[in-house]
Amino acid sequence: MSAYESASHFRLGTSLIHVGSEPSPSTGAVVPPISLATTFVQTSPGVHPGVSDPNSFGRGYDYSRTCNPTRGGFERALGSIEHGQCVSFSSGCAAISACLHLLPPGSNLLCISDVYGGTHRLLTKIASTNLNINITFTDFDVLTSEAVKDVQMIWLETPTNPSLKITSIKKMVELAPENCLLCVDNTFASPYFQNPLLLGADVVVHSVTKYINGHSDVVMGAAITGKEDIYEKLRFHQNAVGAVPSPFDCYLALRGLKTLHVRMDLCEKNAHAIALFLEKKGLKVIYPGLENHPQHIIAKEQMKGFGGMISFYVDGGIEDTSKFLSKLKVFLLAESLGAVESLAECPAIMTHSGIPKEERVKVGVEDNLVRLSVGLEGIDDLCADLEQALQK
């Protein structure tokens, strides 16, 4: 059964649990085995075993960098719920790098100005110099067809990290000129709440580390596309460069993926309650699920839910923000997001510290901005934790 077949026949929860995790035909094992082999015996030179195994995508197995049964199972599962073909990598940044290599030197890339610090670093320090790609950061709210007419790739986050800005994916599809690739980082929303390929995007990128895996124990990335030519290029890059995830990481990510729908429902429920709680405290809160969010209507149109990420401004400056964060007990002061435990951070001096201050401030990433990744703990405990930290 292909990724597209599973997506059309199964509901999301069923695909999450069964696609890529079919019982072993030889042993009947319900849990997919972790295939640690680096090489596979060929019956004759160039004749690869496992061609009939769906996890080899009809290519068979010869060397684990090229194709691995455990990795193939994960890729089929994630591809099925993003409605495309998935290529996995050793990190989210490695997945972004593979997408950048779809462009020839001298290409023009337009990126939303409010973007993850690691993406900003990769674009400005690697893509613009080593790959000779011309990078422009801009506000997509005021984007015109004239501004994109000579652009070969548009890079979009929606919601953005960390100011949770929403951009209409359909609008960007309409604005993009012919032969311009629209790449959407879907990490914050997850495939449960948003499917950019169904809205017309060319490539979807995930930091699998976050909601896909969901347990703070895997660093991994993925790129998914519905276009065969792009898929073959990404697959070639995966093999040629070799930034592949380990079989054990793929096993953990596949296991985490099985509960994505359950985890996302609860984290959104908790996040919405916390957003309302913080608003009642008189704080400026940014959450797409609030009606006062500037792009709330767009979020309702293209998302099935609003996610588990919240940003808000603490009264005061960097010292007050640091004091607040240091007083938290249930929320853990740590980078990353999308896990079962709730996390809190100050982007200005943590995840986005590499971005020049004047650029940060323009998109609202000020010293007193706090980003929360709301987990699955009891909502009363989470609110009480925020209450006591704000008081202190």
C-alpha positions in Angstrom: 0.0 0.0 0.0 1.5 3.3 -1.1 1.5 6.5 1.0 -1.2 8.0 -1.2 -3.4 4.8 -1.0 -3.2 4.8 2.8 -4.0 8.5 3.0 -7.1 8.0 1.0 -8.4 4.8 2.6 -7.5 5.4 6.3 -8.3 8.1 8.7 -5.2 9.9 10.2 -5.1 7.9 13.4 -5.3 4.6 11.6 -2.5 5.6 9.2 -0.3 6.8 12.1 -0.6 3.4 13.8 -0.5 1.0 10.9 1.4 2.5 7.9 5.1 1.6 8.1 4.4 -0.7 11.0 2.8 -3.7 9.3 3.4 -7.0 11.1 6.6 -8.9 10.0 5.7 -11.3 7.2 8.3 -13.8 8.6 7.6 -13.6 12.4 4.3 -11.8 12.8 5.9 -9.3 15.1 3.6 -6.4 15.7 6.5 -4.0 16.5 8.8 -3.3 13.5 12.3 -4.5 14.1 15.3 -2.1 14.3 17.4 -3.0 11.3 21.0 -2.2 12.4 22.7 -3.9 9.4 24.9 -1.6 7.4 25.0 -3.8 4.3 22.8 -6.5 2.7 23.7 -9.7 0.9 23.0 -9.6 -2.9 22.0 -12.8 -4.7 24.1 -11.8 -7.6 26.0 -8.5 -8.4 23.6 -5.6 -8.6 20.5 -7.7 -7.7 19.2 -6.2 -4.4 17.2 -8.1 -1.9 14.0 -6.7 -0.5 12.6 -5.2 -3.7 9.1 -6.4 -2.7 9.4 -4.8 0.8 7.3 -1.6 0.7 9.9 0.0 3.1 12.4 -0.1 0.3 10.2 1.8 -2.1 10.8 -0.8 -4.8 14.6 -0.2 -4.7 15.7 -3.1 -2.5 18.5 -2.9 -0.1 22.3 -2.8 -0.6 23.8 -0.3 1.8 22.0 1.3 4.8 22.9 4.9 3.9 21.0 4.4 0.7 18.0 2.5 2.1 17.1 1.0 5.5 14.0 -1.0 6.4 13.4 0.9 9.7 13.9 4.3 8.1 11.7 3.3 5.2 8.9 2.4 7.6 9.1 5.9 9.2 9.2 7.6 5.9 6.1 5.8 4.7 4.2 6.7 7.9 5.0 10.4 7.8 4.5 10.6 4.1 1.0 9.1 4.5 -0.2 11.8 6.8 1.4 14.7 4.9 0.0 13.3 1.6 3.3 13.0 -0.2 6.6 11.1 -0.3 8.9 11.6 2.6 12.7 11.7 2.8 14.2 11.7 6.3 17.4 13.3 7.5 19.6 13.4 10.6 18.2 16.8 11.7 15.7 19.5 10.7 18.6 21.7 9.5 19.8 18.8 7.3 16.4 18.6 5.8 16.4 22.4 5.1 19.9 22.1 3.6 18.7 19.4 1.2 15.9 21.7 0.1 18.4 24.5 -0.5 20.4 22.1 -2.7 17.4 21.9 -5.1 18.5 25.4 -6.3 21.3 26.1 -8.7 24.0 28.7 -7.6 22.9 32.3 -8.2 19.2 31.5 -7.3 17.0 34.0 -5.4 15.3 32.8 -2.2 12.7 34.8 -0.4 12.2 34.0 3.2 9.6 35.2 5.7 11.3 37.7 8.0 10.1 36.0 11.2 12.0 32.7 11.0 13.6 30.2 13.3 17.1 31.2 14.4 18.7 28.0 13.1 17.1 28.6 9.6 18.3 32.2 9.6 21.8 31.0 10.4 21.8 28.4 7.7 20.5 30.8 5.1 22.8 33.7 6.0 26.0 31.9 6.9 25.9 28.9 4.5 23.4 29.3 1.7 24.3 32.9 0.8 28.1 32.2 0.9 28.9 28.6 0.2 25.9 27.9 -2.1 25.8 31.4 -3.7 22.1 31.8 -3.1 20.7 35.3 -2.8 18.6 35.6 0.4 16.0 38.2 1.1 14.0 38.4 4.3 10.6 40.2 4.0 7.2 40.6 5.6 4.9 38.3 3.7 1.8 40.4 4.7 2.8 43.0 2.1 4.2 40.7 -0.5 3.3 41.5 -4.1 3.7 39.5 -7.4 6.3 42.0 -8.5 8.5 41.2 -5.5 8.5 37.5 -6.3 8.8 37.6 -10.1 12.6 36.6 -10.1 12.4 34.3 -7.1 13.2 30.6 -7.4 12.3 29.5 -3.9 9.9 30.9 -1.2 10.6 29.8 2.3 7.7 30.0 4.7 7.0 29.2 8.3 3.4 29.2 9.4 3.0 29.5 12.3 6.3 31.3 12.6 8.9 30.7 15.4 8.5 32.3 17.8 6.0 35.1 17.1 3.3 32.7 15.8 2.5 34.7 12.7 0.2 33.0 10.2 0.5 33.3 6.4 -2.0 32.1 3.9 -0.4 29.2 2.1 -3.0 29.5 -0.8 -2.1 33.1 -1.2 1.6 32.3 -1.5 0.8 29.6 -4.0 -1.0 32.2 -6.1 1.8 34.7 -5.8 4.6 32.3 -6.6 5.8 32.5 -10.2 6.1 29.4 -12.4 9.1 27.2 -11.6 9.3 28.8 -8.1 9.3 26.3 -5.3 7.2 27.0 -2.2 8.7 25.3 0.9 6.7 25.3 4.1 8.2 24.5 7.5 5.3 22.8 9.2 7.0 22.0 12.5 4.8 24.1 14.7 1.5 22.9 13.3 2.4 19.3 12.7 0.6 17.2 10.0 -2.3 16.8 12.5 -3.3 20.4 12.3 -2.0 21.5 8.8 -1.2 19.9 5.5 0.6 22.4 3.2 0.9 20.0 0.3 -2.9 19.9 0.0 -2.9 23.7 -0.1 -0.5 23.7 -3.0 3.0 23.9 -1.5 5.8 22.0 -3.2 7.8 20.8 -0.2 6.9 20.4 3.5 9.7 20.4 6.1 9.6 19.1 9.6 12.0 19.1 12.5 11.0 15.5 13.5 12.7 16.3 16.8 9.6 18.2 17.8 6.0 17.1 17.6 6.5 14.1 15.3 8.7 12.3 17.8 7.3 14.1 20.8 9.5 12.8 23.5 12.7 14.9 23.6 14.9 11.9 22.7 15.5 12.1 19.0 17.2 14.7 16.7 15.8 14.2 13.2 14.3 16.0 10.2 12.2 15.3 7.1 11.2 16.8 3.8 7.9 15.7 2.1 6.8 16.4 -1.5 4.0 15.4 -3.8 6.2 16.0 -6.9 8.1 13.0 -8.3 11.0 15.0 -9.7 11.6 16.9 -6.4 11.3 13.6 -4.5 14.0 12.0 -6.6 16.3 15.0 -6.1 15.8 14.9 -2.3 16.3 11.1 -2.3 19.6 11.5 -4.3 20.8 14.2 -1.9 20.0 12.1 1.1 22.1 9.2 -0.3 24.9 11.4 -1.8 25.5 13.6 1.3 24.6 10.9 3.8 23.0 13.0 6.5 20.7 10.1 7.4 19.0 9.3 10.7 20.1 6.2 12.6 17.8 3.1 12.6 17.2 3.5 16.3 16.2 7.2 15.9 13.8 6.1 13.1 12.3 3.5 15.4 11.7 6.0 18.2 10.3 8.6 15.8 7.9 5.9 14.3 6.8 5.0 17.8 6.3 8.6 18.7 4.3 9.2 15.6 1.7 6.6 16.6 0.4 9.0 19.3 0.6 12.3 17.4 -3.1 12.7 17.2 -3.7 12.1 20.9 -0.8 14.3 22.0 -1.8 17.2 19.7 -5.4 17.2 20.9 -4.3 17.6 24.6 -1.5 20.0 24.1 -3.8 22.3 22.1 -6.4 22.1 24.8 -3.8 23.0 27.4 -2.3 25.8 25.3 -5.7 27.4 24.7 -6.5 27.4 28.4 -3.1 28.9 29.3 -3.4 31.6 26.6 -6.7 32.7 28.2 -5.2 32.5 31.7 -2.3 34.8 30.7 -4.6 37.2 29.0 -6.6 37.6 32.2 -3.3 38.5 33.8 -3.2 41.5 31.5 -0.2 40.2 29.5 0.2 40.5 25.8 -0.4 37.0 24.5 0.2 35.6 21.0 -1.7 32.5 20.2 -3.5 31.7 16.9 -6.5 30.3 18.7 -7.3 33.7 20.3 -9.8 35.8 18.3 -7.6 38.9 18.8 -4.7 37.2 17.0 -4.1 39.3 13.8 -4.4 36.2 11.5 -6.9 34.2 13.5 -9.3 34.0 10.5 -6.5 32.7 8.2 -5.5 30.1 10.9 -9.1 28.9 11.0 -9.3 28.5 7.3 -6.1 26.5 6.7 -5.5 24.7 10.0 -7.6 22.0 11.8 -6.4 23.3 15.2 -4.1 26.0 16.7 -1.3 24.0 18.2 0.5 23.9 21.5 2.8 26.9 21.1 2.3 30.3 22.9 4.4 33.4 23.1 3.8 36.3 25.5 5.6 39.4 26.8 6.7 39.6 30.5 6.5 43.0 32.1 10.0 44.4 32.2 13.3 43.6 30.4 15.7 40.8 30.1 16.4 40.6 33.8 12.7 40.3 34.7 12.3 37.7 31.9 15.2 35.7 33.3 13.8 35.9 36.8 10.4 34.6 35.7 11.9 31.7 33.8 14.2 30.7 36.6 11.2 30.5 39.0 9.3 28.0 36.9 9.1 24.5 38.3 6.8 22.4 36.1 7.7 24.2 32.9 11.3 23.3 32.1 13.7 26.1 31.1 15.1 24.6 27.9 15.2 25.0 24.1 13.3 22.8 21.7 9.5 22.2 21.7 6.8 19.8 20.9 7.4 17.2 23.6 5.2 15.7 26.3 6.8 17.9 28.9 6.2 21.7 28.9 9.1 23.9 28.0 9.8 27.6 28.4 12.5 29.8 26.9 13.6 33.4 26.1 14.2 33.4 22.3 16.3 36.6 22.4 19.1 34.9 24.4 18.4 31.3 23.5 17.0 29.9 20.2 17.2 33.3 18.3 20.3 34.7 19.9 22.3 34.5 16.7 20.0 37.0 14.9 21.1 40.6 15.2 19.0 42.5 17.7 17.7 45.1 15.3 16.3 42.3 13.1 14.8 40.5 16.0 13.0 43.5 17.3 11.5 44.3 13.9 9.6 41.0 14.1 8.7 41.3 17.8 11.4 39.0 19.2 12.2 41.4 22.1 14.1 40.7 25.3 10.9 40.2 27.3 9.3 37.7 24.9 8.8 34.2 26.3 8.0 31.2 24.2 6.0 28.3 25.8 5.8 24.8 24.4 2.8 23.4 26.3 2.9 19.8 27.1 0.6 17.2 28.5 0.7 17.9 32.2 -2.4 18.7 34.2 -3.7 22.1 33.2 -4.2 23.2 36.9 -0.5 22.5 37.6 0.7 24.4 34.6 -1.4 27.5 35.4 -0.3 27.3 39.0 3.3 27.2 38.0 3.0 30.3 35.8 1.1 32.0 38.5 3.8 31.5 41.2 6.6 32.5 38.8 4.8 35.7 37.7 4.2 36.6 41.3 7.9 36.2 42.2 
